[in-house]
Amino acid sequence: MAIEGPLRELGIHDVFQLLDLSRKTGALRVTSDLRDDEGVVYFANGKVTQASIRSLPTSVDQILRAAGKVSEADVAAARERVGPGAAPAALADALVAAGAVSHRELERQVRLQIEAVVFEMMSWEEGFFSFEEIPAAALPSDTRISVSTESLLMEGARRIDEWSRIAAKVPSLRMIPAFAPVAGGHEAQLDLLPHEWEVLTMIDGDRDLQAIAAGLGRSEFETAKVAYGLVTTGVVELRQPRRRSRETRPVEAAGGSSLAAAREAMAAADYESALDAARGATDEAGTEARLLAARALARLERHREALDELRGAVHADPLTPAVHLDLGFAAVRVGEFVTARASWEHFLRVAPTGPDAARAKSSLEALTRLMNLMEAHADG
C-alpha cells in the first residue's frame, strides 16, 4: 500500500510518527523542489535502517573520512583488497578487518549519518512524500543497524530547543559570516577543530550560512552550531544580507510602502488589499510580510493557504517566535493538531515570558485535552 501526498498536508514529523506507530516496512521517498533535494529512508517494522539524501555524503568511506576516522590511504588499501565494484558493505568490512576503524565506531558513525539525514529532512516544510511498503527481504542488504523512530523524533525536539539557544548568536541562516577584526592589531593563533576550519574556508563575505552548509554537504543545523561557536569566541561576526544597489532602491522603497499599506489595510479590515500588499512586500520585508499575508488569508478563511504561507516563513526564518505561534493556530484550523502542538511547544521554549506566552500556553492545554478526548473516544 502506498502512502503519499504533499508535506503541506501531512508534515514530515507526522509521517515518521505514522510509520513508527503502524510498524511499517518499506521505503519513504521525499522530494523538495524548493531545496532541489531528495532523500530516501528505509523502515523495518517502524524502525529506520538506512537513510540517504542527495545533498549529504552517505557512502561509508565518505562518512568515515568526513569524521576523521579513516584516511584516504586506509580507504585506498581497503578498495584494493575488495576489488573494483565491491559493495559498500564489503568496503566497510575491509576497513574493520584492517584495523582502520572498529566495528563499534563504524556502527556509531552510520547511526550519526542516519540521524543527520533524518533531521535535515525534518526541517523540510514543503515537498512531496511517498511511502511504499516492500518485503523485508527487499530492503538494502547492507543494513547494519536499526534506529528507533521514536528516539529520532525526541532528538528532533531536543534540537529545536538547541536552536533557541543558537538563535541568540545566529538569528537566521541568511546571515553572512565574515572574519572579525583582530583586536589591537595583533594576530592570534586559532585552535579550531577540523569541521570549524572547513566552515572558515568557505567564508568569502558573500555566502550566507545556508549556502555554506550546502557547499560543505553538511546539515544546516551543524553549520549553525559551528557558526555559534565561532561567533562566541570572536573569530567570526555575522552580517545582515547586503542591501540592494542604488539601482534597486526604488524597489526597496516600494517594498517598505507595501508593508505599511498591508498594515493599514489589516487595521481597516480590508483583507484582500492587505494580502496583495503583503505579498508585494515579501521579497524585501521577509518574515513580517509573510505573517501579514498569513493573517489576511486566515481572515479570508483561506486557512490552507495561510498554513502554507507560514510554513514558507518557518523555512526562511525558523528562529522568529511569532511565526511558530501563528503556525500553531493555522494548523489547528485545518485539523493538523500534531503540527499545532509542536509549534506552540516550540514557541513557549523560545519565548516563555513573552506577551503571548499565556495565550500559547492556554491554547496548548486546550488542544492537549481535545487530543486526549479524541484518542479516548477512538479507543471506545
C-alpha positions as CSV (number, residue, x, y, z in Angstrom):
1,M,0.0,0.0,0.0
2,A,1.4,3.4,-1.0
3,I,1.0,6.5,1.3
4,E,1.8,9.7,-0.4
5,G,1.0,13.4,-0.5
6,P,2.3,16.9,-0.2
7,L,4.1,17.9,3.1
8,R,1.8,20.8,3.5
9,E,-1.0,18.4,4.2
10,L,1.0,16.0,6.4
11,G,4.2,17.2,7.8
12,I,7.3,15.0,7.7
13,H,7.3,14.7,11.5
14,D,3.8,13.3,11.3
15,V,4.8,10.9,8.5
16,F,7.6,9.4,10.6
17,Q,5.2,9.1,13.6
18,L,2.6,7.3,11.4
19,L,5.2,4.8,10.1
20,D,6.5,4.2,13.6
21,L,3.1,3.6,15.2
22,S,1.9,1.4,12.3
23,R,5.3,-0.6,12.3
24,K,5.7,-0.2,8.6
25,T,8.4,-1.8,6.5
26,G,9.3,-0.1,3.2
27,A,10.9,3.0,1.6
28,L,9.9,6.6,2.3
29,R,11.0,9.0,-0.5
30,V,10.8,12.8,0.0
31,T,11.5,15.4,-2.7
32,S,11.8,19.2,-2.2
33,D,11.6,21.4,-5.3
34,L,12.4,24.5,-3.1
35,R,15.7,22.9,-1.9
36,D,16.3,21.0,-5.1
37,D,16.9,17.9,-3.0
38,E,15.6,14.5,-2.4
39,G,16.1,11.7,0.2
40,V,15.0,8.2,0.9
41,V,14.6,6.5,4.3
42,Y,14.1,2.7,4.8
43,F,12.0,1.3,7.6
44,A,11.8,-2.1,9.1
45,N,8.9,-2.7,11.5
46,G,8.7,1.1,12.1
47,K,12.5,1.5,12.8
48,V,14.9,3.4,10.5
49,T,17.5,1.1,9.0
50,Q,19.0,3.4,6.3
51,A,18.7,7.0,5.2
52,S,20.3,9.0,2.4
53,I,19.9,12.4,1.0
54,R,21.4,13.8,-2.2
55,S,23.0,16.9,-0.6
56,L,24.8,15.0,2.1
57,P,27.6,12.4,1.9
58,T,26.2,8.9,2.5
59,S,28.7,6.3,1.4
60,V,30.6,4.5,4.2
61,D,34.0,5.8,3.2
62,Q,32.7,9.4,2.8
63,I,31.2,9.2,6.3
64,L,34.3,7.9,7.9
65,R,36.6,10.3,6.1
66,A,34.4,13.3,7.0
67,A,34.5,12.2,10.7
68,G,38.3,11.8,10.5
69,K,38.1,8.1,11.4
70,V,40.0,6.8,8.4
71,S,42.4,8.3,5.9
72,E,42.5,8.3,2.1
73,A,45.2,5.7,2.3
74,D,43.1,3.5,4.5
75,V,40.2,3.6,2.0
76,A,42.5,3.1,-1.0
77,A,44.0,0.0,0.7
78,A,40.6,-1.4,1.5
79,R,39.4,-0.8,-2.1
80,E,42.4,-2.7,-3.3
81,R,41.6,-5.7,-1.1
82,V,37.9,-5.9,-2.0
83,G,38.4,-5.1,-5.7
84,P,36.7,-2.7,-8.0
85,G,32.9,-2.5,-7.9
86,A,32.6,-4.1,-4.5
87,A,29.5,-3.3,-2.4
88,P,29.8,-0.6,0.3
89,A,29.3,-3.2,3.0
90,A,32.4,-5.1,1.7
91,L,34.5,-2.0,1.8
92,A,33.3,-1.3,5.4
93,D,34.2,-4.8,6.5
94,A,37.6,-4.5,4.9
95,L,38.3,-1.3,6.8
96,V,37.3,-3.0,10.1
97,A,39.3,-6.1,9.2
98,A,42.4,-4.0,8.6
99,G,42.0,-2.3,12.0
100,A,41.4,1.2,10.4
101,V,38.2,1.5,12.4
102,S,36.5,-0.6,15.0
103,H,33.1,-2.3,14.3
104,R,31.6,-0.3,17.2
105,E,32.9,3.0,15.8
106,L,31.6,2.1,12.3
107,E,28.1,1.5,13.7
108,R,28.3,4.7,15.6
109,Q,29.2,6.7,12.5
110,V,26.4,5.0,10.5
111,R,23.9,6.0,13.2
112,L,25.1,9.6,13.2
113,Q,24.7,9.6,9.4
114,I,21.2,8.3,9.6
115,E,20.4,11.0,12.3
116,A,21.9,13.8,10.1
117,V,19.7,12.8,7.1
118,V,16.5,12.4,9.1
119,F,17.0,15.7,11.0
120,E,17.7,17.5,7.7
121,M,14.5,16.1,6.2
122,M,12.5,17.1,9.3
123,S,13.3,20.7,8.5
124,W,11.6,20.5,5.2
125,E,8.2,22.3,5.2
126,E,7.4,21.8,1.6
127,G,7.7,18.9,-0.9
128,F,6.1,15.6,-1.6
129,F,6.5,12.3,0.2
130,S,5.7,8.8,-0.9
131,F,5.9,5.6,1.2
132,E,5.8,2.2,-0.5
133,E,5.6,-1.0,1.5
134,I,8.1,-3.6,0.5
135,P,9.0,-7.0,1.9
136,A,11.8,-7.1,4.5
137,A,13.8,-9.3,2.1
138,A,13.8,-6.5,-0.5
139,L,15.4,-3.9,1.9
140,P,19.0,-3.0,1.2
141,S,21.2,-5.9,2.1
142,D,24.0,-3.8,3.7
143,T,21.8,-2.7,6.6
144,R,23.9,-2.6,9.8
145,I,21.7,-1.1,12.4
146,S,18.2,0.0,13.1
147,V,17.3,3.2,14.9
148,S,14.2,3.8,16.9
149,T,12.0,6.3,15.1
150,E,10.7,7.5,18.5
151,S,14.2,8.3,19.6
152,L,14.8,10.2,16.4
153,L,11.6,12.3,17.0
154,M,12.7,13.0,20.5
155,E,16.1,14.1,19.4
156,G,14.5,16.3,16.8
157,A,12.6,18.0,19.6
158,R,15.8,18.5,21.6
159,R,17.4,20.1,18.6
160,I,14.5,22.6,18.4
161,D,15.5,23.5,22.0
162,E,19.1,23.9,21.0
163,W,18.1,26.1,18.0
164,S,16.6,28.5,20.5
165,R,20.0,28.8,22.2
166,I,21.8,29.2,18.9
167,A,19.4,31.9,17.9
168,A,20.9,34.3,20.4
169,K,24.0,34.5,18.3
170,V,22.8,33.2,14.9
171,P,19.3,34.7,14.3
172,S,19.0,33.5,10.8
173,L,20.6,31.1,8.3
174,R,20.6,34.0,5.8
175,M,23.2,35.8,7.9
176,I,26.6,36.3,6.1
177,P,29.7,35.3,8.2
178,A,32.8,37.5,7.9
179,F,36.1,37.4,9.8
180,A,36.0,39.6,12.9
181,P,38.7,42.3,13.1
182,V,41.7,41.3,15.2
183,A,41.7,43.3,18.4
184,G,44.8,45.6,18.9
185,G,46.2,44.7,15.5
186,H,47.8,41.5,16.8
187,E,47.3,38.2,15.1
188,A,46.0,35.4,17.3
189,Q,46.7,31.7,17.0
190,L,43.5,29.8,16.3
191,D,42.9,26.5,17.9
192,L,40.0,25.1,16.0
193,L,38.5,21.7,15.2
194,P,38.6,20.3,11.6
195,H,34.9,21.0,11.0
196,E,35.4,24.6,12.2
197,W,38.3,25.1,9.8
198,E,36.0,23.7,7.0
199,V,33.5,26.4,7.7
200,L,36.2,29.1,7.8
201,T,37.5,28.1,4.4
202,M,34.0,28.8,2.9
203,I,33.8,32.4,4.3
204,D,34.1,34.9,1.5
205,G,31.9,37.7,2.6
206,D,29.2,36.7,0.1
207,R,27.9,33.3,1.1
208,D,25.3,33.0,3.8
209,L,25.2,30.2,6.3
210,Q,22.7,28.3,4.2
211,A,25.0,28.4,1.2
212,I,28.0,27.3,3.2
213,A,26.1,24.3,4.6
214,A,25.1,23.3,1.0
215,G,28.7,23.8,-0.2
216,L,30.2,21.6,2.5
217,G,27.5,18.9,2.2
218,R,26.7,19.4,5.9
219,S,23.3,19.9,7.6
220,E,22.1,23.5,8.3
221,F,21.9,22.6,12.0
222,E,25.5,21.6,12.3
223,T,26.7,24.6,10.3
224,A,24.7,26.9,12.6
225,K,26.2,25.2,15.6
226,V,29.7,25.8,14.3
227,A,28.8,29.4,13.5
228,Y,27.6,29.9,17.0
229,G,30.9,28.7,18.4
230,L,32.9,30.9,16.0
231,V,30.8,34.0,16.9
232,T,31.0,33.3,20.6
233,T,34.8,33.0,20.5
234,G,35.1,36.2,18.5
235,V,36.6,34.6,15.4
236,V,33.7,35.4,13.1
237,E,30.9,38.1,13.1
238,L,27.6,37.8,11.3
239,R,26.2,40.5,9.0
240,Q,22.8,41.1,7.5
241,P,22.5,40.3,3.8
242,R,23.6,43.3,1.7
243,R,21.1,45.8,0.7
244,R,20.4,46.2,-3.0
245,S,22.4,48.6,-5.1
246,R,21.2,52.1,-5.9
247,E,19.5,50.9,-9.0
248,T,17.2,48.7,-6.9
249,R,16.5,51.2,-4.1
250,P,13.1,52.2,-5.6
251,V,12.1,48.6,-5.3
252,E,13.1,48.6,-1.6
253,A,11.1,51.7,-1.1
254,A,8.2,50.1,-2.8
255,G,8.6,47.0,-0.6
256,G,8.5,49.3,2.5
257,S,5.5,51.2,1.4
258,S,3.7,47.9,0.5
259,L,4.3,46.7,4.1
260,A,2.9,49.9,5.5
261,A,-0.1,49.5,3.2
262,A,-0.6,45.9,4.3
263,R,-0.7,47.0,8.0
264,E,-3.1,49.8,7.2
265,A,-5.4,47.5,5.2
266,M,-5.4,45.0,8.0
267,A,-6.4,47.7,10.5
268,A,-9.2,48.7,8.2
269,A,-10.4,45.1,7.8
270,D,-9.7,45.3,4.0
271,Y,-8.1,41.8,3.9
272,E,-7.9,41.4,0.2
273,S,-5.9,44.6,-0.1
274,A,-3.8,43.6,2.9
275,L,-3.0,40.3,1.2
276,D,-2.0,41.9,-2.1
277,A,0.2,44.5,-0.3
278,A,1.9,41.9,1.9
279,R,2.7,39.6,-1.0
280,G,4.1,42.6,-2.8
281,A,6.5,43.2,0.1
282,T,7.5,39.6,0.8
283,D,10.8,39.7,-1.1
284,E,12.0,42.8,0.7
285,A,10.3,42.6,4.1
286,G,10.6,38.9,4.6
287,T,9.1,37.4,7.8
288,E,6.8,40.3,8.7
289,A,5.3,40.4,5.2
290,R,4.6,36.6,5.3
291,L,3.0,36.9,8.7
292,L,0.7,39.7,7.5
293,A,-0.2,37.7,4.4
294,A,-1.0,34.6,6.5
295,R,-3.2,36.7,8.9
296,A,-5.0,38.2,5.9
297,L,-5.6,34.7,4.4
298,A,-6.9,33.5,7.8
299,R,-9.4,36.4,7.9
300,L,-10.5,35.5,4.4
301,E,-11.0,31.9,5.7
302,R,-8.4,30.6,3.2
303,H,-6.8,28.6,6.0
304,R,-4.8,26.0,4.0
305,E,-3.1,28.9,2.1
306,A,-2.4,30.6,5.4
307,L,-0.7,27.5,6.7
308,D,1.4,27.2,3.5
309,E,2.4,30.8,3.9
310,L,3.6,30.3,7.5
311,R,5.4,27.1,6.6
312,G,7.3,29.1,4.0
313,A,8.1,31.7,6.7
314,V,9.4,29.0,9.0
315,H,11.6,27.6,6.3
316,A,13.1,31.1,5.5
317,D,13.4,32.2,9.1
318,P,13.0,29.3,11.7
319,L,14.1,31.4,14.6
320,T,11.3,34.0,14.9
321,P,8.8,33.1,17.7
322,A,5.8,34.8,16.2
323,V,5.9,32.5,13.1
324,H,5.6,29.4,15.3
325,L,2.7,31.0,17.3
326,D,0.8,31.8,14.2
327,L,1.7,28.4,12.6
328,G,0.0,26.7,15.6
329,F,-3.3,28.5,15.1
330,A,-3.2,27.9,11.4
331,A,-2.6,24.2,11.8
332,V,-5.5,23.9,14.3
333,R,-7.8,25.5,11.7
334,V,-7.1,22.7,9.2
335,G,-7.0,19.9,11.7
336,E,-3.2,19.4,11.9
337,F,-3.1,19.0,15.7
338,V,0.3,17.4,15.9
339,T,1.8,20.3,14.0
340,A,-0.1,22.8,16.1
341,R,1.1,21.3,19.3
342,A,4.8,21.2,18.2
343,S,4.6,24.8,17.0
344,W,3.2,26.1,20.4
345,E,5.6,24.0,22.4
346,H,8.5,25.5,20.3
347,F,7.1,29.0,20.8
348,L,7.0,28.5,24.6
349,R,10.5,27.2,24.7
350,V,11.8,30.2,22.7
351,A,9.7,32.9,24.3
352,P,8.5,31.6,27.7
353,T,8.0,35.1,29.1
354,G,6.8,36.9,26.0
355,P,3.5,38.8,25.9
356,D,1.8,36.0,24.0
357,A,3.1,33.2,26.3
358,A,-0.1,32.9,28.3
359,R,-2.2,32.7,25.2
360,A,0.0,30.0,23.7
361,K,0.0,28.0,27.0
362,S,-3.8,28.0,27.3
363,S,-4.2,27.1,23.7
364,L,-1.7,24.2,24.1
365,E,-3.5,22.9,27.2
366,A,-6.9,23.1,25.4
367,L,-5.5,21.3,22.4
368,T,-3.9,18.6,24.5
369,R,-7.3,18.0,26.3
370,L,-9.0,17.8,22.9
371,M,-6.5,15.3,21.5
372,N,-6.8,13.1,24.7
373,L,-10.6,13.1,24.4
374,M,-10.4,12.2,20.7
375,E,-8.0,9.4,21.5
376,A,-10.2,8.1,24.3
377,H,-13.2,8.2,22.0
378,A,-11.3,6.3,19.3
379,D,-10.4,3.6,21.8
380,G,-14.1,3.2,22.7
